[in-house]
Amino acid sequence: MKVAGRKIPKGTVLLFLSFTAISLCLLLILTASRAEQTNSMSKNGMYSGHQKNFSVYNSEQEGLWEEVMPVLGAKYDDFAIYMPLQDPEMIVRGVCVRGKVEEPPMLEGKYFDFADSWSDTPKAVLGKQYREMAVERDGKRYCTYQGMEFEVAGVMGTKEDSRLNYMMLMDLRSAVRIAGINSSYVLDTKKEADLLEIGQELNSLFPLPAQVQILLEAGDVVSPIARLLSGGALMDTMYVMILISFSLSTILVTLIWLRFRRQIIYVWQLCGYEGRMQRLEISKHFFLAAGAGFAAGFLLAVLLSFILEDIRMGAADILQAFGMTVGLGAVILFLCYALDRMAKSY
């Protein structure tokens, strides 16, 4: 086959098409997963979907969280405690987050970490619709809410309209100062199975007369079968199976490509190329085809993004897909080269 007057070796076109399919598949999977995560976060109002409501009452100490939170943060990771505040005009929540739970897409600055969300300095993350609330002073941005001044850590939101754009999050200490400790809260965790243990620990850390009212049952621990049959798990399984099918096809195509190149490998041997040089030449030609395939897959994904509004690629998606394509290609080439050498030795 000739392209622009240049002869393309046999099997290279198949290899190019295989990596085009793999790179397109990876880009679509990463983009779809990120979009689904953002949509789910917006739909659930920054919660994971398996969160638990709880209340603190009869506490005579407004600063009781000062004793509870350090113990809880030292013992557990990947949990968040939210405190919804009553506001008729905007969605406002206090938050203390340890590790990773649900992190919104950030347009400016950064989201809360444990130090920011459990800070002596009032800090806030604004939805993009409230960006105008921030005033810059001395190189930092500040906003005022309920008579309190907050340092703005970042601005969150999405390009399309979503609930995330209309939210204001503040550190938990500031929220307790505004609403008082005897209020309603929300416990959220990255893993649903951690809810029971962290909830029980939270309940035990509040000394009498303070009490925590939270509904916790052993049934809150989801069985492995239920997790496997959940909607998110089924979608992840489908993505993985698609990628595996493309990868198996690419392994077959790579074996065919290597067999077509046995003649040139023989010529390299006659020219005095050692095994290392042969492998370098094979890798160079292989990754040229893989790189061209990735570029073609990327262009197809860009074309689809203009046609389908739900497909919005970010720089992180592109870099991650490229790294996965190169890594997968390296594994496939190593495996197929070893299989081809074994077949030739027989």
C-alpha positions in Angstrom: 0.0 0.0 0.0 1.2 3.5 -0.9 0.4 6.8 0.9 1.7 10.1 -0.7 3.9 8.0 -3.0 5.5 6.2 -0.1 5.1 2.4 0.3 3.7 1.4 3.7 4.9 -2.0 5.0 2.4 -4.8 5.2 0.7 -4.9 8.6 1.5 -1.3 9.5 -1.9 -0.1 8.3 -3.6 -2.7 10.5 -1.4 -1.7 13.4 -2.2 2.0 12.8 -6.0 1.3 12.7 -5.8 -0.8 15.9 -4.1 2.0 17.9 -6.5 4.5 16.4 -9.4 2.4 17.9 -7.6 2.0 21.2 -6.7 5.7 21.6 -10.2 6.7 20.6 -11.7 4.2 23.1 -9.5 5.4 25.9 -10.3 9.1 25.2 -14.0 8.4 25.2 -13.9 6.3 28.3 -11.9 8.9 30.3 -14.1 11.7 29.1 -17.3 9.8 29.7 -16.1 8.8 33.2 -15.2 12.3 34.2 -18.5 13.7 32.8 -20.5 11.0 34.6 -18.7 11.8 37.9 -19.3 15.5 37.5 -23.0 15.0 36.6 -23.5 12.7 39.5 -21.8 15.1 41.9 -24.0 18.0 40.6 -27.1 15.8 40.9 -26.3 14.8 44.5 -25.2 18.3 45.5 -21.6 17.4 46.1 -22.5 14.2 48.1 -21.4 10.7 47.0 -25.0 9.3 47.0 -24.4 7.0 50.0 -24.0 9.8 52.7 -25.7 9.7 56.1 -27.5 12.6 57.8 -26.9 13.0 61.5 -27.6 15.6 64.3 -25.7 16.8 67.3 -27.9 18.0 70.2 -27.7 18.7 74.0 -24.1 19.9 73.6 -23.2 22.6 76.1 -19.8 23.2 74.5 -19.7 25.1 71.2 -16.1 24.1 70.8 -16.6 20.3 71.1 -15.6 19.7 67.5 -12.1 20.9 68.5 -11.8 17.7 70.6 -13.6 15.3 68.2 -12.2 16.3 64.8 -8.4 15.8 65.5 -9.1 12.3 66.8 -11.4 11.4 63.9 -8.9 12.9 61.4 -5.9 11.0 62.9 -7.8 7.6 62.7 -9.5 7.7 59.4 -9.0 8.9 55.8 -11.3 9.7 52.9 -14.3 11.1 54.8 -16.1 14.4 54.9 -18.4 16.1 57.3 -20.8 18.7 55.9 -22.9 21.2 57.8 -25.8 22.6 55.6 -26.6 26.2 56.5 -30.1 27.7 56.0 -30.0 30.3 53.3 -32.9 31.1 51.0 -30.7 32.6 48.3 -27.8 30.2 47.9 -26.6 26.7 48.8 -24.2 27.1 51.7 -22.3 24.3 53.5 -19.6 24.0 56.0 -17.2 21.2 55.3 -14.3 19.4 56.8 -12.7 16.8 54.4 -10.0 14.3 55.2 -8.4 12.7 52.1 -10.5 12.3 49.0 -14.3 12.0 48.9 -16.0 14.2 46.2 -13.9 16.9 44.7 -15.6 19.4 42.3 -14.0 20.6 39.1 -12.0 23.8 39.9 -11.9 26.8 37.6 -9.6 28.8 39.8 -7.5 28.1 42.9 -7.8 24.8 44.8 -10.4 22.8 46.7 -10.3 22.2 50.4 -7.8 19.9 52.0 -7.9 18.9 55.7 -5.7 21.9 56.7 -8.0 24.4 54.9 -11.3 22.9 55.9 -10.2 22.7 59.6 -8.5 26.0 59.8 -8.4 28.9 62.3 -8.6 31.2 59.3 -12.1 31.3 57.7 -11.8 30.0 54.1 -14.3 29.4 51.4 -14.7 27.9 47.9 -17.2 29.7 45.7 -19.4 28.5 42.9 -18.6 30.4 39.7 -22.0 32.2 39.8 -20.7 33.9 43.0 -17.3 34.7 41.8 -18.2 38.5 41.9 -18.5 38.2 45.7 -14.7 37.9 45.9 -12.6 41.1 46.4 -8.9 41.1 45.8 -6.7 42.6 48.6 -2.9 42.2 49.2 -2.7 39.5 46.5 -5.5 37.4 48.0 -9.2 37.2 47.5 -11.8 37.7 50.2 -15.6 37.5 50.5 -18.0 38.3 53.2 -20.9 36.1 54.4 -23.1 36.6 57.6 -20.7 39.4 58.7 -17.7 37.0 58.5 -14.8 37.6 56.1 -13.5 34.5 54.3 -10.3 34.0 52.3 -11.4 32.5 49.0 -9.3 29.4 48.3 -10.8 28.8 44.8 -13.7 28.9 42.4 -15.5 25.7 41.4 -18.1 24.9 38.7 -18.7 23.6 35.3 -19.1 25.3 31.9 -22.7 24.1 31.6 -25.3 25.0 34.2 -25.1 22.9 37.3 -25.8 23.0 41.1 -22.1 23.3 41.7 -22.1 26.8 40.2 -24.6 28.0 42.8 -22.9 26.7 45.9 -20.6 28.2 48.6 -18.5 26.0 50.8 -16.8 27.1 53.9 -14.6 25.5 56.6 -16.5 23.6 59.2 -15.3 25.8 62.1 -16.8 28.9 60.5 -20.1 27.1 59.8 -20.3 26.0 63.5 -19.7 29.6 64.6 -22.6 30.8 62.4 -25.2 28.0 63.2 -24.0 26.6 66.5 -22.9 23.1 67.2 -26.4 21.7 67.9 -27.3 21.4 64.2 -27.8 18.9 61.4 -24.8 17.4 59.6 -23.9 15.0 56.8 -21.3 12.3 57.0 -19.9 11.1 53.6 -17.1 8.7 52.8 -15.3 7.6 49.6 -16.1 3.9 50.3 -19.7 3.1 51.4 -18.4 0.3 53.6 -16.6 2.9 55.8 -19.8 4.7 56.8 -20.7 2.3 59.6 -17.3 2.3 61.3 -16.7 6.1 61.1 -20.3 6.8 62.1 -19.9 4.6 65.2 -16.6 6.3 66.1 -18.2 9.7 65.7 -21.1 8.7 68.0 -18.6 7.5 70.7 -16.5 10.6 70.6 -19.2 13.1 71.8 -19.3 13.0 75.6 -22.5 13.3 77.6 -24.7 15.3 77.8 -24.0 15.8 74.0 -25.5 13.2 71.8 -25.2 12.2 68.2 -28.3 10.9 66.4 -27.4 8.9 63.3 -29.1 5.9 61.8 -26.5 3.2 61.3 -27.3 -0.4 60.5 -25.2 -3.4 59.5 -27.2 -3.4 56.3 -25.5 -0.2 55.4 -22.5 -2.3 54.4 -23.1 -3.2 50.8 -22.5 -6.8 49.8 -19.9 -7.5 47.0 -22.7 -8.8 44.8 -24.7 -5.6 45.2 -21.6 -3.5 44.4 -20.9 -5.7 41.4 -24.5 -5.2 40.0 -24.6 -1.5 40.7 -25.0 0.9 37.8 -21.6 2.4 38.1 -19.9 -1.0 38.3 -21.7 -2.3 35.2 -20.6 0.8 33.3 -17.0 0.4 34.5 -17.1 -3.3 33.5 -18.4 -2.4 30.1 -15.6 0.1 29.6 -13.0 -2.5 30.7 -14.4 -5.2 28.4 -14.4 -2.8 25.4 -10.7 -1.9 26.1 -9.8 -5.6 26.6 -11.4 -6.5 23.2 -9.5 -3.8 21.4 -6.3 -4.9 23.2 -6.7 -8.5 22.2 -7.3 -7.4 18.6 -4.1 -5.3 18.7 -2.1 -8.3 20.1 -3.2 -10.3 17.1 -2.4 -7.5 14.7 1.0 -7.0 16.3 1.8 -10.7 15.8 0.9 -10.3 12.1 3.0 -7.2 11.9 6.0 -8.9 13.4 5.7 -11.8 11.0 5.6 -9.4 8.0 8.8 -7.9 9.3 10.8 -11.2 9.7 12.4 -10.6 6.3 13.7 -7.2 7.2 14.9 -8.6 10.6 16.9 -11.1 8.6 18.4 -8.3 6.5 19.4 -6.5 9.7 21.1 -9.7 10.9 23.1 -9.9 7.6 24.1 -6.2 8.2 25.5 -7.1 11.6 22.7 -5.7 13.7 22.8 -7.3 17.2 19.7 -8.3 19.1 19.6 -5.0 21.0 19.8 -2.9 17.8 17.1 -5.1 16.2 14.8 -4.5 19.2 15.4 -0.7 19.0 14.5 -0.7 15.3 11.4 -2.7 15.8 10.3 -0.5 18.7 10.9 2.7 16.6 8.7 1.5 13.8 6.1 0.1 16.2 5.8 3.3 18.2 5.7 5.4 15.1 2.6 3.5 14.0 1.2 3.7 17.5 1.8 7.4 17.7 0.2 8.0 14.4 -2.7 5.9 15.5 -3.0 8.0 18.7 -3.0 11.2 16.7 -5.7 9.9 14.4 -7.8 8.7 17.4 -7.4 12.1 19.1 -8.6 13.9 15.9 -11.6 11.6 15.8 -12.4 12.3 19.4 -12.1 16.1 18.8 -14.5 15.7 15.8 -17.0 13.8 18.0 -16.7 16.5 20.7 -18.0 19.0 18.1 -20.9 16.7 17.3 -21.8 15.5 20.8 -22.0 18.1 23.5 -21.5 15.6 26.3 -17.9 14.9 25.1 -15.6 17.5 26.6 -11.9 16.5 26.6 -9.5 18.1 29.1 -5.7 18.2 28.9 -5.6 15.6 31.7 -7.7 13.2 29.7 -5.4 13.6 26.7 -2.2 13.1 28.7 -3.6 10.2 30.6 -4.9 8.5 27.4 -1.5 9.0 25.7 0.3 7.5 28.7 -2.0 4.5 28.7 -1.6 4.1 25.0 2.2 4.1 25.2 2.1 1.8 28.2 -0.3 -0.6 26.7 1.7 -0.6 23.4 4.9 -1.4 25.3 3.3 -4.3 27.0 1.8 -5.6 23.8 5.1 -5.3 21.8 7.1 -7.0 24.6 4.6 -9.9 24.8 4.2 -10.3 21.0 8.0 -10.1 20.4 8.6 -12.8 22.9 5.8 -15.0 21.4 7.2 -14.4 17.9 10.7 -15.3 18.9 9.4 -18.5 20.6 7.5 -19.5 17.5 10.5 -18.9 15.3 12.8 -21.0 17.5 10.5 -24.0 17.0 
